[in-house]
Amino acid sequence: MEIEKRPEERKFIPGVYRHFKGGMYLALVLAKDSETEEDVVVYIPLYYKEESETKAWVRSLEDFMGTKELEDGTIVNRFEFISER
């Protein structure tokens, strides 16, 4: 898979994203870390996992919009925008 835009060119839009492993998530909002003032994305899974008690996740904006190198050397977007809410 070829990346359409470099991470720094990708703009965060609240909505549905697909993780590179296949899970679907609803990215709700950008927030600020109270200690570092780093931008973070607040997101929730759109699938049910009985053993998971976690209801929401946060990840740095840079990481959320960044890339991941797979074992075969392919570079993919960590989260790929699918649609607005």
N, C-alpha and C positions, 0 to 999 in steps of 0.2 A: 504494500500500500504506500502510495506516495503522499506526502503531506502537502496540502494546498497552500498553507501559509506558515511562516515561521511563528513560534510562540509569541514573540513580541509584537507581531502584526495581528494576532487574533484578539478580538474584543469580547469580553465576557458579556453574555446576554442571559438573564434568568430564563430557565426553561429546562427542557428534557435533554439529557446528555447520555451517550453510551460510553461506558468505560471500555478500555482496550481489551479487557477480559470478557466483555459481553453484557455485564449488568447495566440496567437502566436506572438513572437517577434524576431527581428533580432538583436542580440548583435553584435555591430560593432567593438568595440575596448576598451581596457583598457586605462584609462586616470588618471591623478593625480589631486586632488583638490589643487588649487593654494595656499590656506591658510593652510591646514592641511597636505598636501602631501599624503593624504589617497588615495588608489587605488579605482577608481570608474569604473563602466561599463556604457558605452554609448549604448543605445538600442532604437529601434524604433518599433512601433506596426506594425504587418502585417495584420491589419484589418482597415477598415474605420469607423470612428465614426463622423458623421456630426457635432455634437455639440462641438467636441474637436478641439481646435486650437493648441494643443501641438503636435509637430512633432517628438520630441526626448525626451528621459528620461535619467536620470543618477541615479544610485543607488550604494551604497558602494559595493565593491567586496564581502566583508564578508556577507552582507545582500543578495546580488544576489545569491551567492552560498550556502547560509544558508538554514535553515529549517523553517517550519511554523507548529505550533500545531493547528490542527483543533478543532472545538467545541467538537467533540466526543473523543478528546484525541489522535487521530492519528497524527503522525508526518510525514510530507511530505517535499520533496525538494521544495523550493519556486519557482525555475525555473529548469526545466528538459531539458537537452540537447537533441535535436532531430537530427540535422544534421549540417554539415559544410555548409557554404554559397552555 
